[in-house]
């Protein structure tokens, strides 16, 4: 095969030959960031897996394989790496274990989800390579945790993804404004000399029947909106009106907080000020598997003057182990608490659409929350094109749920608060959210 099309790589201890599309030669360059993006069929993930396995044979490497969401090892690239080990005949060198892959020279592949494992990610030491797969959904907050963790001299971060929205944090960070010492390569099916015939037929069919979908799926063009996106029109209007911009904190007005509560799922909090007839959304916070004290400390660290904390109805539920509700614990900590009216999801979505036109969002501090609103969608049946009756429950739904509560709380704010006397109580580190 001509070197114009593919390159070959040999390594020790045993001679191993592997072929790569020419555009993946960058995987063997000394760059801090290697970014591979594009449509389906380009061979990005298979190429990275092969390259890392070969590099891990040359010298001991600690390789952290990351995704935004990883509920189990089956959600990771563990299977892809295992398959490549078999295909390249590397079974004598690599030991495939349930949650790790180990080389006889000390090379170690580990697997982690970023969103729900912040402390776990920070605990990894001496990372040589971090491979971030399906990176289009990785949030700005997750990047803020991962990048400083990969700090060993000459360490690398490899980013692979199929673009979706040009406003996504990953696309903005690595394609629109790539960092220093990076190489960014767009690779599509027509760059892959081993593009399979079965995918060729699928590609040609989509090109004929849905040219717009073809551009996104196979050529890696960004979408204007996701299929089934619930707030597509509202986000587009806010963008056109210049309401996603810098929104400064007004120290003369209280900041109200609107929560979606979770433990295994995310807890999401929007920070809003009422300025005349406008709602200034100045900040956003999310986290998972953290006690109430963590969020209270985060709120205090921001230095805002606070008004009300608006909780969903489950904030009144008693917690196992404490016998107290989140509402009671927050009141005991000196917070002013209100409960959002209990309405259906659709009523909440309609309320959100009503207040959206009066909302101004801080583009920097609310970046992850805005990503949730852009990605909040109904599921789409691939065969019929029909939308589901309820929104898809995924990583975006928690921030979107908190925004629903913001909308309901703002519409309900004229009603008097229900005041209760709660004895003084300092919440401990125990789990406190619904499971």
C-alpha positions in Angstrom: 0.0 0.0 0.0 1.3 3.4 -0.9 2.7 5.6 1.9 0.5 8.3 0.4 -2.5 6.4 1.8 -1.3 4.6 4.9 1.6 4.4 7.3 3.1 1.4 9.0 4.3 1.3 12.6 6.6 -1.3 14.2 7.4 -1.6 17.8 9.1 -3.9 20.4 9.2 -6.3 22.2 7.8 -8.3 19.3 7.5 -7.0 15.7 4.0 -5.7 15.3 2.6 -4.2 12.1 -0.4 -1.9 12.1 -1.8 0.4 9.4 -3.3 3.8 9.8 -5.0 6.4 7.5 -2.5 9.0 6.5 -4.4 11.7 8.5 -3.8 9.7 11.7 0.0 10.1 11.4 -0.5 12.9 13.9 -1.0 10.3 16.7 2.7 9.8 16.7 3.6 13.5 16.9 4.8 15.2 20.1 1.9 17.5 20.8 0.1 18.3 24.0 -3.3 18.2 22.4 -4.3 15.9 19.5 -7.8 16.6 18.3 -9.6 14.3 15.8 -13.1 15.2 14.7 -15.4 14.5 11.8 -18.2 12.3 10.6 -18.7 8.5 10.9 -16.4 6.0 9.3 -13.1 8.0 9.5 -11.5 5.4 11.7 -10.7 7.9 14.5 -11.4 5.7 17.5 -9.9 2.5 16.0 -6.8 4.4 15.1 -6.3 5.9 18.5 -6.8 2.5 20.1 -4.2 0.9 17.9 -1.7 3.8 18.4 -2.0 3.8 22.2 -1.6 0.0 22.4 1.6 0.2 20.3 2.9 3.2 22.3 2.2 1.3 25.5 4.4 -1.5 24.3 7.3 0.8 23.6 7.4 2.1 27.2 5.3 2.0 30.3 2.4 4.5 30.0 -0.5 5.4 32.3 -3.4 6.0 29.9 -6.7 7.3 31.2 -9.7 6.7 28.9 -12.4 9.2 29.6 -16.0 9.9 28.7 -18.4 12.4 30.0 -20.9 9.7 31.2 -19.8 6.2 32.1 -22.3 4.2 34.2 -20.4 1.0 33.7 -17.3 -0.3 32.0 -19.5 -1.3 29.0 -19.9 2.4 28.3 -16.1 2.9 27.9 -13.6 2.0 25.1 -12.6 -1.1 27.0 -14.2 -3.3 24.5 -12.7 -1.5 21.5 -9.2 -1.8 23.0 -9.8 -5.5 23.8 -10.9 -6.2 20.2 -7.8 -4.4 18.9 -5.6 -6.4 21.1 -7.0 -9.6 19.6 -6.9 -8.3 16.0 -3.2 -7.3 16.4 -2.2 -10.5 18.2 -1.1 -8.7 21.4 -2.6 -11.2 23.9 0.8 -12.2 25.2 1.6 -8.6 26.1 -1.7 -7.2 27.4 -3.8 -8.7 30.1 -7.5 -7.8 29.7 -9.1 -7.4 33.1 -12.7 -6.5 34.1 -12.0 -2.8 34.7 -8.4 -2.3 33.4 -6.0 -3.4 30.7 -2.4 -4.1 31.8 0.8 -4.5 29.8 3.6 -6.8 31.0 5.9 -3.7 31.1 3.6 -1.8 33.5 1.5 0.1 30.9 -2.0 0.6 32.4 -5.3 1.6 30.7 -7.9 2.9 33.2 -11.5 4.0 32.4 -13.5 6.8 34.0 -16.6 8.9 33.6 -15.9 12.6 34.1 -19.3 14.1 35.1 -20.1 11.9 38.1 -16.5 11.2 39.3 -14.8 14.5 39.9 -12.9 13.4 43.0 -11.9 10.1 41.3 -10.5 11.9 38.2 -8.4 14.2 40.4 -7.0 11.2 42.3 -5.3 9.8 39.2 -1.5 10.4 39.4 1.1 10.4 36.7 -1.1 10.3 33.7 0.8 10.1 30.4 -2.1 10.2 28.0 -5.8 11.0 28.5 -8.0 9.8 25.7 -11.4 11.6 25.6 -13.8 9.7 23.4 -17.3 11.0 22.3 -16.0 14.4 23.5 -18.7 16.4 21.9 -20.8 16.1 25.1 -18.0 16.8 27.6 -18.9 19.9 29.6 -16.7 22.9 30.3 -16.7 22.0 34.0 -15.4 18.5 33.2 -12.6 19.9 31.0 -11.8 22.2 33.9 -11.2 19.2 36.1 -9.4 16.9 33.7 -6.9 19.3 32.0 -5.1 20.3 35.2 -5.0 16.7 36.3 -3.0 15.7 33.2 0.1 17.6 34.3 3.0 15.1 33.9 5.8 16.5 31.7 5.2 15.6 28.1 1.7 14.3 28.9 -0.9 14.4 26.1 -4.6 14.7 25.7 -6.3 13.0 22.7 -9.7 14.3 21.9 -12.0 12.3 19.5 -15.6 13.3 18.6 -18.3 13.7 16.0 -19.4 17.4 16.1 -23.0 18.2 17.0 -23.5 21.9 17.9 -20.9 24.6 17.2 -21.7 26.1 20.6 -20.6 22.9 22.4 -17.8 23.4 24.9 -15.5 20.9 23.2 -16.0 22.3 19.7 -15.3 25.8 20.9 -12.2 24.9 23.0 -10.5 22.6 20.4 -11.7 23.6 17.0 -12.8 27.2 17.1 -10.1 28.3 19.6 -7.5 25.5 19.8 -5.0 25.8 22.6 -1.2 26.2 22.0 0.8 23.0 21.2 -2.2 21.3 19.5 -2.9 19.6 16.2 -6.5 19.6 15.0 -7.4 17.2 12.2 -10.8 16.7 10.6 -11.1 13.2 9.3 -14.1 11.7 7.4 -15.0 8.4 5.7 -13.3 9.5 2.5 -10.0 9.7 4.4 -10.2 6.1 5.4 -8.9 3.6 2.8 -10.6 0.8 4.7 -14.0 2.3 4.8 -16.3 -0.8 4.8 -18.8 -1.5 2.0 -21.8 -1.8 4.4 -21.2 1.8 5.6 -20.7 2.9 2.0 -24.2 1.8 1.2 -25.6 3.6 4.3 -23.7 6.7 3.5 -24.9 6.8 -0.1 -28.5 6.2 0.9 -28.5 9.1 3.4 -26.8 11.4 0.9 -29.7 10.8 -1.5 -32.6 10.9 0.9 -31.5 13.5 3.5 -28.6 15.7 2.3 -28.6 17.8 5.5 -28.3 14.8 7.7 -25.6 13.4 5.4 -23.5 16.6 6.0 -23.7 16.1 9.8 -23.4 12.3 10.0 -20.8 11.6 7.4 -19.0 14.9 6.8 -18.8 16.2 10.4 -20.6 19.5 9.8 -22.2 21.0 12.9 -26.0 21.0 13.3 -28.0 24.1 13.7 -30.1 22.3 16.3 -30.5 18.7 17.6 -33.4 16.7 16.3 -36.2 17.0 18.8 -34.5 20.0 20.6 -37.2 21.5 23.0 -35.8 25.0 23.3 -34.3 25.4 19.8 -36.4 28.4 18.9 -35.9 30.1 22.2 -32.1 29.6 22.2 -31.9 30.8 18.6 -33.9 34.0 19.5 -31.8 34.7 22.5 -28.7 34.4 20.4 -30.1 36.6 17.7 -31.1 39.2 20.3 -27.7 39.2 21.9 -29.1 38.0 25.2 -26.3 35.4 25.6 -23.5 37.7 26.5 -21.7 39.0 29.6 -24.2 39.6 32.4 -22.6 41.3 35.4 -23.8 40.7 39.0 -25.8 43.6 40.4 -24.8 43.9 44.1 -28.0 45.9 44.9 -30.3 43.0 43.9 -30.6 39.6 45.6 -29.6 36.4 43.8 -32.3 33.7 43.7 -31.2 30.1 43.3 -33.2 27.4 41.5 -32.4 23.7 42.1 -32.8 20.3 40.6 -31.8 17.8 43.3 -29.8 14.7 42.6 -27.2 12.3 44.1 -26.2 9.7 41.5 -27.6 12.2 39.0 -26.5 15.8 38.9 -27.6 18.5 41.2 -28.0 21.6 39.1 -28.4 25.2 40.3 -29.2 28.4 38.3 -28.5 31.8 39.8 -30.8 34.6 38.7 -31.5 38.3 39.5 -34.7 40.1 38.7 -33.8 43.5 37.1 -37.0 45.4 36.2 -38.8 43.2 33.7 -35.7 41.2 32.9 -34.3 38.0 34.4 -30.5 38.1 34.5 -29.1 34.5 34.7 -25.7 35.2 36.0 -24.3 31.8 37.1 -24.7 28.1 37.0 -23.5 25.2 39.2 -23.7 21.5 38.9 -22.2 18.5 40.7 -22.9 14.9 41.7 -22.5 12.7 44.7 -21.8 15.7 47.0 -23.4 16.5 50.4 -25.5 19.6 51.0 -22.5 21.3 52.8 -20.6 21.2 49.5 -23.2 23.3 47.7 -23.7 25.7 50.6 -19.9 26.3 50.6 -19.9 26.8 46.8 -22.8 29.3 47.2 -20.9 31.2 49.9 -17.7 31.3 47.9 -19.4 33.1 45.1 -19.9 36.2 47.3 -23.5 37.0 46.2 -26.2 38.5 48.3 -28.9 35.9 48.2 -32.7 36.0 48.2 -34.6 32.7 48.0 -33.6 29.1 47.3 -36.3 27.5 45.2 -36.5 23.7 45.6 -38.6 21.2 43.7 -41.3 19.4 45.7 -38.9 16.5 46.6 -36.9 18.9 48.7 -39.6 18.4 51.3 -39.0 14.6 51.5 -37.4 13.2 54.6 -33.9 11.7 54.0 -32.9 8.3 55.2 -30.3 8.6 57.9 -31.1 12.1 58.9 -34.9 12.1 59.2 -34.8 15.7 57.8 -35.6 17.1 54.4 -33.3 19.2 52.3 -35.7 22.1 52.9 -35.3 21.8 56.7 -31.5 21.5 56.5 -31.2 24.6 54.3 -33.5 26.6 56.6 -31.4 25.5 59.6 -28.3 26.8 57.7 -29.9 30.2 57.4 -31.2 30.0 53.9 -34.6 31.3 52.8 -36.4 28.5 51.1 -39.4 28.2 48.9 -40.9 25.2 47.1 -41.6 25.4 43.4 -45.3 24.7 42.5 -45.8 21.0 41.6 -46.9 21.0 37.9 -46.4 18.6 35.0 -43.2 18.5 32.9 -45.1 20.0 30.0 -46.5 22.8 32.1 -43.0 23.5 33.2 -41.7 23.6 29.6 -44.4 26.0 28.7 -43.5 28.2 31.6 -39.9 28.1 30.5 -40.9 29.2 27.0 -42.9 32.0 28.5 -40.0 33.5 30.5 -37.3 32.8 28.0 -37.8 36.0 26.1 -37.0 38.0 29.2 -33.9 36.1 30.2 -30.3 37.3 29.7 -27.6 34.6 30.2 -24.0 35.1 31.1 -22.3 33.2 28.3 -19.2 32.3 30.3 -20.5 31.4 33.7 -23.7 29.7 32.3 -21.9 27.8 29.6 -22.6 24.3 30.9 -26.2 25.3 31.8 -26.8 26.6 28.3 -25.4 23.4 26.9 -28.0 21.6 28.8 -30.8 23.8 27.4 -29.5 23.3 23.8 -29.3 19.5 24.2 -32.6 19.1 26.1 -34.8 17.2 23.6 -37.4 14.6 22.9 -36.1 11.3 21.7 -36.6 10.7 17.9 -37.6 7.2 16.6 -35.0 6.4 13.9 -37.6 4.6 11.8 -40.7 6.7 12.1 -39.2 10.1 12.9 -41.8 10.5 15.7 -40.9 12.3 18.8 -41.3 10.8 22.3 -44.0 12.1 24.6 -41.6 13.0 27.3 -38.1 14.6 27.2 -35.1 12.3 27.0 -33.5 11.6 30.4 -29.8 12.2 29.9 -27.0 14.5 31.1 -28.8 17.5 29.7 -32.0 17.0 31.5 -30.9 18.0 35.0 -29.9 21.5 34.0 -33.0 21.8 31.9 -35.2 20.6 34.9 -33.6 23.3 37.1 -34.5 25.9 34.4 -38.1 24.7 34.5 -38.1 25.2 38.2 -36.6 28.7 37.7 -39.5 29.5 35.3 -42.1 28.2 37.7 -40.5 30.0 40.6 -40.3 33.3 38.8 -44.0 33.1 37.9 -44.9 32.1 41.5 -42.7 34.7 43.2 -45.5 37.1 44.0 -47.1 34.6 46.4 -46.2 34.8 50.1 -43.6 32.4 51.4 -44.5 29.8 53.9 -42.5 30.4 57.0 -41.6 27.6 59.4 -39.6 27.5 62.7 -36.9 24.9 62.4 -34.5 24.3 65.4 -30.8 25.1 64.7 -29.1 22.2 62.9 -25.9 22.0 61.0 -26.1 19.4 58.1 -23.4 16.7 58.1 -21.6 15.1 55.2 -24.2 12.4 54.7 -26.0 11.8 51.5 -28.9 14.1 51.2 -30.5 14.0 47.8 -32.9 11.6 46.2 -31.4 8.5 44.9 
